Amino acid sequence: MTENFDEIEKRIIKVLDDFLIEAEENKYIGNKIWTNRLKESIGDLGIELNYEVAIGGFLDKFEREWLYDIVWYQEDPYNRLIRIPLIVESEWDRNYLGIKYDFEKLLIGNAEKRLMICQSKSNQVERLFIKFKEAINTFEENYNDRFLIAIFDSDTESNFYYKTFTKH
């Protein structure tokens, strides 16, 4: 079955895939450098799409972290919040219980799109997708919400697996 990614999701996926090439070329080691560069890359895409971006640790480039690891937002001319196109959480723990709490922040969030970035061993990727789908379907609010899940394969360290889920 082929995923039906929309244009923004395709752009996000390209950023994540390009990041893997960058990480390999620059020999990034450790979760901190990975997380910071990944956040910055997604933030840069938000700026390119004319959104304001909030991400911790980049005060010279983005607004400070606000509720989520990354927030793309728009304000009116009076600096009043009018829309949140994307919220993002990332967690590098391979255990679902370590990922669960960050993911649940996305469940309760009010945004057009949600992105969860995490990692898993190759043989656990599909199981993790099922856990996310069950969590989305069990949550009793926010119908028609769309989630893009990006799971990094920690065994091969060479690719992300992507799926979208929509709350029905």
C-alpha positions in Angstrom: 0.0 0.0 0.0 1.4 3.4 -1.0 1.1 6.3 1.4 -0.8 9.3 0.2 1.4 12.1 1.6 0.3 15.7 1.0 2.8 18.3 -0.3 3.9 19.5 3.1 4.4 16.0 4.3 6.5 15.3 1.2 8.6 18.4 1.9 9.1 17.2 5.5 10.1 13.7 4.4 12.6 15.2 2.0 14.1 17.3 4.8 14.4 14.1 7.0 15.9 12.1 4.2 18.4 14.9 3.2 19.3 15.1 6.9 20.4 11.4 6.9 22.7 12.1 4.0 24.1 15.2 5.9 24.5 13.1 9.1 26.4 10.4 7.3 28.7 12.9 5.4 29.4 14.9 8.6 29.7 11.8 10.8 27.2 13.0 13.4 27.6 11.0 16.6 25.2 11.3 19.6 21.6 12.2 20.1 22.2 15.9 20.9 23.9 16.8 17.6 21.3 14.7 15.7 18.4 16.3 17.5 19.7 19.9 17.1 20.4 19.5 13.4 17.2 17.7 12.7 15.2 20.4 14.5 17.1 23.2 12.7 16.4 21.5 9.3 12.6 21.3 10.0 12.7 24.8 11.3 14.4 26.0 8.1 11.6 24.4 6.1 9.0 26.3 8.2 10.8 29.6 7.5 11.0 28.7 3.8 7.2 28.2 3.9 6.8 31.7 5.5 5.9 30.5 9.0 7.2 31.7 12.3 9.1 28.9 14.0 9.7 28.1 17.7 12.5 25.7 18.6 14.6 25.7 21.8 18.4 26.4 21.5 18.4 28.7 18.4 17.6 32.1 19.8 19.5 33.8 17.0 17.4 32.0 14.4 14.0 30.9 15.8 11.7 31.8 18.7 12.4 29.9 21.9 10.8 26.5 22.4 7.1 26.8 23.1 5.1 23.7 24.3 6.5 21.3 21.7 10.0 20.5 20.3 9.0 22.5 17.2 6.1 24.7 16.4 5.3 26.4 13.1 2.8 29.2 13.6 1.3 32.3 12.1 0.3 35.6 13.7 -1.8 38.5 12.5 -0.3 42.0 12.2 -1.0 42.6 15.9 1.0 39.5 16.9 -2.0 37.5 17.8 -1.8 33.8 17.1 -4.0 32.8 14.1 -2.9 29.3 13.1 -0.5 26.4 13.9 0.3 24.4 10.8 2.7 22.0 12.5 3.7 20.7 15.9 6.6 18.3 16.3 7.9 16.0 19.0 11.0 13.8 18.8 12.2 11.1 21.2 15.2 8.9 20.7 14.3 6.3 23.3 13.7 3.0 21.5 11.2 1.8 24.1 7.5 2.7 23.5 7.0 3.8 27.1 9.8 6.3 26.6 8.2 7.6 23.4 4.6 7.5 24.6 4.6 10.7 26.7 6.0 12.8 23.9 3.6 11.3 21.4 0.6 12.0 23.7 1.5 15.7 23.7 0.8 15.5 20.0 -2.6 13.8 20.7 -3.8 16.7 22.8 -2.3 19.5 20.6 -4.3 21.7 18.3 -2.5 22.0 15.0 -3.2 21.2 11.3 -0.4 18.6 11.3 1.6 16.7 13.8 5.0 15.0 13.3 6.5 12.4 15.6 10.1 11.5 15.0 11.5 8.5 16.9 13.7 5.4 16.4 13.2 1.7 16.6 15.0 -1.5 15.8 14.1 -2.8 12.3 12.0 -5.7 13.7 9.9 -3.4 15.9 9.0 -0.6 13.4 5.7 -2.0 12.4 4.8 -2.8 16.0 5.5 0.9 16.9 3.3 2.1 14.0 0.5 -0.1 15.3 1.0 1.4 18.8 0.7 4.9 17.4 -2.4 4.1 15.4 -4.0 2.5 18.5 -3.2 5.6 20.5 -4.7 7.9 17.9 -7.9 5.8 17.5 -8.3 5.4 21.3 -8.1 9.2 22.0 -11.6 10.5 22.1 -11.0 14.0 20.7 -9.6 15.8 17.7 -11.3 14.0 14.8 -9.7 14.4 11.4 -6.4 15.2 12.9 -3.4 14.1 10.7 -0.2 12.6 12.1 3.0 12.0 10.2 5.1 9.4 11.9 8.8 9.1 11.1 10.6 6.1 12.6 14.4 6.0 12.2 15.7 2.4 11.7 18.3 2.2 14.5 19.7 -1.1 13.2 20.6 0.1 9.7 21.0 3.7 10.6 20.3 4.6 7.0 16.6 5.4 6.7 13.3 6.5 8.1 10.0 4.7 7.7 7.0 7.0 7.2 3.3 6.6 7.7 0.4 8.9 8.1 -2.7 8.4 10.3 -5.9 10.4 10.4 -8.2 10.3 13.4 -11.6 9.1 12.4 
